[in-house]
Amino acid sequence: MPRSRIFHICRVIAFVAVLGGLLGALILAVSPDLHKAIHRDADHGDHQCLVTILCNGGCPPDAAPILVVVPLPEVREAPIVEIRSAESLLARGVLHQRGPPAGFGFA
């Protein structure tokens, strides 16, 4: 199965699951007896779930965090180093002349 087809099927499944959950919560909000059958503490004052939020008119506006979108810095391309220059350094032996300092225990 192509990757885009699997992605589409996953999106449809996620959409159906979210829609089903929301419709289920709306049905429970209309029927308090059914809500009590699912949640034993549904009649307590400190009980919080999606059904009680829907029954109370939604969540307060200060409950959601404020998201700030920061633009990303501009990405600049790095200069391309020619491989010939590195090859010429190896050919001349310039890179072979360097090594660790003597006396550090490197053999």
N, C-alpha and C positions, 0 to 999 in steps of 0.2 A: 504494500500500500504506500503511495507517495506520502512524503512528510507533510505536505500542505493539507492533504486529506485527513490525516490523523489530527493535525492541529485544528482543523475545522470541526471534527467530531468532538474533540475535547472542549472546544468553545461552546458547542451546542449543549453538551452534557452539563457544563458549568452553568450556563444560562438557565437550563431547565431546573437544576438544583436550587439556584438562588430564587427563581420565580416560585417554585414549589414551596420553599421555606417561607417566603413572604406571604403567599396565599394561605399557608397553614397558620401563620401568626395572625393574619387578619381573621380567619375563622375562629381561632381561640379568643381573640379580642371581642368578638361578637357574642360568644357563648362562655360566660363566666363559669358555668358548671363543668364544661369540658376542660377549661383551663385548670380548675381545681382538681380534676381527675388526673391531669398530667403533672401538675405541681401541687404537692400537699400543702405547701406554705403560701399558696397564691393569695389567701385573704390577709396575710400579715402586711403591716405597713412598710416593713423594710425589704419586702420581696421585689427584686428587680430582674426583669427579663424583657425580651422584645415585645411581648404581649402587653405588659404593664406600661412600657414606654408608648406604645401605640394608643392605649386607653387614656393616657394622660396628655395626649396631644403632641407627642414627639419629644425629642430630647432638647434640653435647653441649648441655646446657641453658644454659650460659653463652655460647653462640655467638649466640643470638638477642638483639637489643637489647630493652631494657625500654621499653615504650611507656607514656606517662603521658597520661591524658585530663584536660585542664583544662576546667572548665565555662566557657562563654562568659559575658561580663557581660550583664546584663539590658539590653535595648534599650528605651529610652523614646521615646515619640513626641514629636517637636518641635512646639511650638505653631504653630498655623496663623495666618499673618498675613493679615489681610484685604486684598484688592487695592484696596479703596476708599481705604484710608489712603495708599497709594502714589499713586493717581490724584489724590487731593486735594493731595498735596505737589507733584505736577507742575502741577496747575491753578493753585496759588497762586504758582508760580514759585520755590519754595524750593530746589529741586534745581538750577535753572538759575543760581543766584547763585554756585555754587561752581565753581572751576576750578583749574588748576595755578598755582602761584605765578609771579609775573612774574620774568623774568630767567633762566629755564631754557632758553630757546631754543625754546619752543613757540610757534608762530605762530597 
